[in-house]
């Protein structure tokens, strides 16, 4: 860049091992019910004093802010207790998984500041062992090959109040089941024609124990194993066994897996293998957002957004492109904590965490979104002054920069009122305001479009004694507005984002046949020309700035040196801060 700004683009540019949050001293760890369980396990010597967690995403989509909560929890627990955390891809469905998703997951976890070191695993690494365990359950009479279709299995499963009905294939001889299962592996049968089911209890009050499917036939190429397999284990039969192989101590899952825990434990108990402890916590729900991967994929494939990293998406890559920092997301996850009961978090808290972080580090610059021309009549024509502007008042080390000032400037259209209301402190006829870092000016004339009556130009005078915005005579001027020099302005593009949905809960629809898509916000993205300081020429993707009085912005990857593109990360208005203050007064 041509001028010296204190950039905050590569806040987390260190290698993961250096970038990992520092270990927490004993006794200073976070406190939540999961950590209390672990402290008790350490006190009693369970798992010989080890703490080993894992983050096990399915590579069937990009990670979102809910996954960030799980990442911070699993890696954070390992950090707090001097343990380890694995990264494992639960890649058991070749029809939905792609290498692109795997690579995006790796990038997101690294960007958040966590390091799996040499513990990168795939469930597909264990396919052979998991298959052998399936044969073992068949030989013990605890699994059978079933020829019911998926619809028939559903029909015989029963309800919460009625028991299920046994499959007619449930009592096949062990030898026959074993031979059929081996033929399934050899590719002798078409997709959907047979499954391997666990033989548990069709009358169990827990529907997950009513002879769940362990394997299905899928003649599909896997992104890692190719066509080596045509049968694939179900998630429930893979997850616990993978945890066992990796010697995980605490298998932390979201609350929807609570009813799956008896099945998790049953498989491990029947196989007689090492037993991790599954613990469930409430997943993250955020207002004005959907967290379902299926729905996020629908938004992407339907063209409702520009891709997984669209800044309106709740994906980690979308938040990164919008200008969020890993520190802000980690702070957000720390503030919302870990609960046992489902709830919904206000999106304003996430925005508040970003403002807090960027306020400390983002350089201040000036830009105008709705330009109104201002001619300073008594300023010498052709004269240009370099005004000293503070880069960040929150950071003395950020220094200053030079901003050109000339006879014609642009201000925001909203910073002028011809007939101002009471307590209006910006520019109006006969009113004096301060141009940030420059001079005090007074409006003397208003030029309007004769056809529309719209204000198109202002004429003002300036006070030469007020250079830098100072008032040597001590007079008080309440209004301070930002500006750019017309002769030196750089034309950029601003992408102004609002919530993707118009409702706090997008899944709530008012008419039958409507879906969450009917709650999409048609104004979630507004693209506008943006006149900015010339020093921003050459701004590179990821750099973050506070445009004074307009909000925090990040340079988009679409930017070019000639035409920067700025995504508005968040406005300066802080709803959550007001909520906190109000709660403080109540207390």
C-alpha positions, -999 to 999 in steps of 0.1 A, spaced: 0 0 0 11 35 -7 6 48 28 15 32 62 -16 16 77 -13 -8 106 -29 -38 88 -48 -65 105 -51 -89 75 -29 -118 87 -38 -118 124 -34 -156 124 -6 -161 99 17 -182 122 19 -219 117 -7 -239 136 17 -251 162 27 -215 171 -8 -201 166 -25 -225 190 -40 -207 220 -16 -209 249 -20 -237 275 -41 -227 305 -24 -229 339 -38 -256 362 -69 -243 381 -75 -216 355 -94 -237 329 -129 -228 317 -157 -242 337 -187 -262 323 -203 -295 329 -181 -314 305 -149 -301 321 -163 -310 355 -168 -346 343 -133 -346 331 -119 -332 363 -137 -359 382 -123 -386 359 -88 -373 364 -94 -373 402 -105 -409 402 -78 -420 377 -102 -430 350 -83 -435 317 -50 -434 337 -51 -396 339 -53 -392 300 -75 -367 282 -79 -374 245 -107 -358 225 -115 -356 188 -133 -334 163 -150 -357 138 -167 -338 109 -183 -355 80 -168 -342 48 -201 -336 31 -202 -298 33 -183 -268 46 -181 -262 84 -203 -236 99 -203 -215 131 -218 -245 150 -188 -266 141 -166 -238 154 -182 -242 188 -173 -280 187 -138 -273 174 -132 -248 202 -146 -272 228 -127 -303 217 -94 -287 211 -99 -264 241 -104 -293 265 -73 -309 252 -54 -276 257 -68 -270 292 -59 -305 305 -26 -310 287 -42 -337 265 -46 -344 228 -72 -338 202 -75 -357 169 -90 -345 137 -109 -373 120 -130 -373 89 -160 -395 94 -161 -404 57 -186 -432 55 -209 -419 27 -191 -417 -6 -223 -403 -23 -221 -370 -4 -184 -366 4 -158 -347 -17 -121 -338 -15 -131 -302 -17 -149 -305 17 -120 -323 33 -96 -295 22 -120 -268 34 -122 -285 68 -85 -285 72 -82 -249 63 -110 -238 87 -95 -257 117 -61 -242 110 -75 -207 106 -94 -209 139 -60 -215 154 -59 -252 163 -33 -278 156 -40 -316 153 -2 -321 149 3 -357 135 -32 -369 145 -51 -366 112 -73 -396 107 -101 -409 85 -129 -434 94 -120 -450 60 -86 -459 75 -105 -483 97 -128 -499 71 -111 -533 72 -111 -535 110 -147 -523 112 -157 -550 87 -140 -577 107 -159 -565 138 -191 -568 118 -182 -604 110 -175 -610 147 -210 -597 157 -225 -621 130 -206 -650 145 -218 -641 179 -254 -641 166 -257 -604 171 -261 -593 135 -279 -606 104 -283 -599 67 -318 -584 60 -335 -582 26 -362 -558 35 -361 -525 16 -355 -492 33 -393 -485 33 -401 -519 47 -375 -514 75 -392 -481 83 -426 -497 83 -416 -525 107 -397 -502 131 -427 -493 152 -434 -460 169 -427 -444 203 -458 -462 217 -458 -494 196 -430 -520 194 -414 -529 161 -419 -561 142 -391 -585 136 -377 -590 101 -385 -624 85 -347 -627 80 -338 -620 116 -332 -657 126 -311 -668 97 -283 -692 107 -250 -676 115 -232 -694 86 -257 -681 61 -255 -646 74 -217 -647 72 -218 -660 36 -243 -634 25 -223 -606 42 -192 -617 24 -211 -618 -9 -223 -582 -2 -187 -572 1 -178 -590 -31 -203 -570 -50 -228 -598 -57 -259 -577 -49 -273 -544 -62 -277 -513 -42 -305 -513 -16 -311 -551 -19 -296 -561 14 -283 -546 46 -265 -559 77 -285 -552 108 -276 -555 145 -299 -580 164 -308 -561 196 -344 -555 206 -374 -547 184 -395 -538 214 -369 -514 229 -384 -480 240 -353 -465 222 -359 -467 185 -322 -467 178 -319 -502 194 -346 -517 172 -322 -537 150 -304 -507 134 -287 -510 100 -249 -515 103 -240 -518 66 -256 -508 33 -247 -516 -3 -234 -486 -23 -216 -492 -55 -200 -457 -54 -164 -446 -56 -150 -433 -23 -127 -402 -24 -100 -421 -6 -106 -458 -11 -117 -457 -47 -138 -487 -57 -122 -510 -30 -155 -512 -12 -191 -515 -23 -205 -518 12 -201 -490 37 -207 -489 75 -234 -466 89 -223 -437 111 -235 -453 143 -214 -484 136 -183 -464 127 -182 -436 152 -177 -455 184 -154 -480 169 -132 -452 155 -131 -436 189 -121 -469 204 -93 -474 179 -79 -439 186 -82 -445 223 -104 -414 228 -113 -408 264 -142 -384 260 -162 -385 229 -181 -352 229 -212 -350 206 -241 -327 201 -274 -334 219 -291 -352 190 -268 -381 197 -280 -386 232 -305 -413 222 -277 -429 202 -254 -434 232 -270 -467 243 -262 -480 208 -227 -466 209 -222 -484 242 -238 -516 230 -215 -521 200 -184 -515 221 -196 -538 249 -206 -566 226 -172 -564 208 -154 -562 241 -131 -534 230 -118 -502 246 -147 -480 257 -146 -442 254 -172 -421 272 -197 -403 251 -209 -369 264 -235 -347 247 -239 -309 247 -264 -286 231 -256 -276 196 -254 -239 186 -286 -223 172 -282 -187 160 -310 -162 151 -315 -153 115 -295 -184 105 -299 -220 95 -274 -246 106 -285 -276 87 -259 -287 62 -287 -300 40 -303 -265 39 -269 -248 34 -263 -271 5 -297 -262 -9 -288 -225 -7 -256 -231 -26 -269 -254 -53 -301 -233 -57 -280 -202 -64 -295 -183 -35 -259 -174 -24 -227 -172 -44 -211 -203 -28 -202 -219 5 -180 -189 13 -206 -163 5 -203 -137 33 -240 -141 42 -235 -178 50 -228 -190 86 -199 -211 73 -165 -205 87 -152 -197 52 -181 -173 47 -174 -155 80 -137 -154 71 -145 -138 38 -168 -113 54 -139 -102 77 -144 -121 109 -113 -129 129 -105 -163 145 -101 -144 178 -137 -130 176 -151 -165 168 -132 -181 197 -143 -154 220 -179 -159 209 -177 -196 216 -162 -190 250 -190 -165 259 -219 -188 249 -205 -216 269 -215 -252 269 -251 -262 280 -271 -294 283 -303 -278 270 -310 -265 235 -314 -227 231 -309 -200 206 -282 -174 207 -287 -138 195 -266 -131 164 -259 -97 179 -235 -114 204 -214 -127 175 -213 -93 159 -204 -77 193 -174 -101 197 -162 -90 162 -165 -53 170 -146 -57 203 -118 -75 185 -115 -52 155 -119 -20 176 -85 -28 191 -67 -36 159 -84 -23 127 -70 8 112 -94 37 107 -99 51 72 -125 73 55 -148 65 27 -182 78 13 -210 56 2 -236 83 -8 -214 112 -20 -226 148 -18 -203 173 -34 -190 201 -11 -171 231 -26 -151 252 -1 -153 286 -18 -125 304 2 -100 275 -1 -73 283 -27 -79 266 -60 -52 240 -69 -40 238 -33 -35 203 -17 -27 197 19 -17 165 36 -37 161 68 -24 139 96 -49 112 105 -47 88 134 -47 51 123 -62 37 155 -70 57 186 -71 24 206 -35 16 196 -8 43 201 17 21 182 -5 22 151 8 57 142 -6 82 117 -10 86 80 -13 114 55 -47 121 38 -49 146 10 -73 176 13 -84 200 -14 -110 226 -23 -137 200 -34 -146 171 -11 -174 146 -8 -193 140 23 -221 115 31 -255 126 18 -270 117 52 -246 142 69 -266 172 55 -301 183 62 -316 214 47 -342 215 74 -325 198 103 -344 184 133 -336 194 169 -302 181 182 -290 175 147 -252 180 149 -242 176 113 -241 200 84 -270 223 76 -274 258 61 -255 283 83 -243 255 106 -206 248 113 -191 212 115 -157 197 117 -142 178 88 -124 150 105 -86 158 107 -91 188 84 -110 221 91 -142 235 104 -166 245 76 -198 264 75 -226 258 48 -234 290 29 -253 278 -1 -274 248 -13 -276 238 -50 -305 217 -61 -315 198 -92 -341 220 -108 -361 189 -120 -362 168 -89 -354 193 -61 -327 170 -47 -297 186 -31 -267 180 -55 -240 204 -42 -231 225 -12 -210 256 -10 -191 262 23 -164 284 38 -136 271 60 -117 286 89 -80 284 82 -72 287 119 -88 253 126 -64 231 107 -65 195 120 -100 202 134 -87 223 163 -104 253 177 -78 277 191 -105 301 203 -121 274 223 -155 274 206 -174 242 208 -185 223 176 -204 191 182 -206 178 147 -177 159 131 -181 142 97 -159 122 74 -150 131 39 -127 123 9 -110 147 -15 -127 147 -48 -94 151 -67 -78 122 -50 -106 97 -43 -103 61 -53 -134 44 -66 -140 11 -50 -170 -13 -45 -188 -18 -13 -208 -50 -6 -232 -42 22 -246 -73 39 -277 -78 60 -291 -110 75 -298 -137 50 -332 -143 64 -360 -119 75 -371 -140 105 -352 -148 137 -362 -185 131 -362 -190 93 -378 -224 97 -410 -208 109 -433 -204 79 -468 -188 79 -484 -207 51 -487 -244 42 -463 -254 14 -438 -227 23 -402 -234 33 -373 -216 49 -364 -203 15 -396 -181 15 -380 -162 45 -349 -152 25 -341 -115 27 -342 -99 -8 -320 -71 6 -293 -93 22 -267 -79 -3 -265 -43 -16 -236 -35 -39 -227 2 -40 -199 24 -55 -176 35 -27 -153 65 -27 -123 59 -5 -90 73 5 -63 70 -21 -40 52 3 -62 21 0 -51 15 -36 -35 -20 -36 -53 -32 -5 -51 -70 -5 -76 -96 3 -83 -102 39 -71 -67 51 -96 -52 76 -105 -16 83 -129 5 102 -144 31 78 -152 58 102 -189 60 110 -198 33 84 -186 1 100 -158 -25 98 -149 -37 63 -127 -65 48 -111 -66 14 -127 -93 -7 -107 -118 -28 -125 -102 -59 -106 -70 -53 -81 -57 -79 -54 -30 -73 -74 -7 -95 -107 -14 -79 -108 -26 -43 -138 -45 -32 -148 -41 5 -172 -64 23 -189 -48 53 -182 -72 81 -204 -54 107 -218 -20 113 -207 2 142 -240 0 159 -238 -25 187 -271 -40 198 -256 -65 221 -236 -39 240 -269 -20 247 -285 -53 259 -256 -59 283 -258 -23 296 -296 -27 302 -290 -60 320 -264 -44 341 -288 -16 352 -314 -42 360 -289 -61 382 
